[in-house]
């Protein structure tokens, strides 16, 4: 039976985890993934893990084609197994993966597993794990470790957030149950998470900021998660892939003209509308001529041209919410505030 290997940061290493590697293969993969660790956060290293199929067995090999600033914190190995709890259903499921609530070393954790065995998806997941392992902020979901029995079955273990994602939280609670005092703290935490990402060196663009990727916890507050589509932006780098969920997409993302940090700011402005309505952005909006619900292609076309905005109607919505949101939803990227500017703006408003 294959041993399960885990990579853990020293800041979250369970007390009963051992420091000894469970197998020689484990040590090799740790070397491949994290062998390029540098002592300075800003020095780039080149490393990757590439998956391919060989007679129906998935194997891996090093590849020099991928540049990343790798984690500076120490990495250790452990042999304690992950144990699934809270029944036999995942906390969340998507096209390529599932998230399960599990325990490791006596602590409750969330474990993200790949559904797909495609090498391309395996490579993307490795990229996400490496990205998450570098981040250390109270406003970003913390990386605990990576676990696998075979490389293609690698799982990403992160801290567990007991209140779930913001979208579900808004659906399950009325405006009276989720007050603007509470919402203000959530909003502030989202902005602080963006400040951390956008002021990282080089900056990190989330690229899929939405209410599903904002997690809440009764003690730890609000944090950003899901960095499967995030990218490190080099100086003057302009990204061109239209990645994101369409209701939260900025005009430049829809147009495919290239985008950077302001695209995350636009997505944040859309999230502000959800705090007001408790609904998915643009829900219930109808075509002015036909009276039918807006089709996706029409909605995207109108947003791209700066002619359509989500609703900000709701109970006791403070005036500053719409004001801040409209600054974030400016058509031109240069007209939107930065995350740092948003932080300063929010520090001056009253919930």
ABEGO torsion letter per residue (X at the ends): XBBBBBBBBAAABBAABBABBABAAAAAAAAAAAAABBABAABBBBBBBBBBBBGGBBBBBBBAABBBBBBABBBBBBABBBBBBGEABBABBBAABBBBBBBBGGBBBBBBBBABABAAAAAAAAAAAAAAAABBBAABBBBAEBBBABAAABBBBBBBBAAEBAAAAAAABBAAABBAAAAAAAAAAAAAAAAAAAABOBBBBAGABBAAABBBBAAAEBBBBGAAABBBBBBGBBBABBBEBAAABBAAAAAGAEBBAAAAAAAAAAAAAAAAAGBBBGBGBBBAAAGBBBBAAAAAAAAAAGABBBBABEBGBBAAAAAAAAAAABABAAABBBAAAAAAAAAABBX
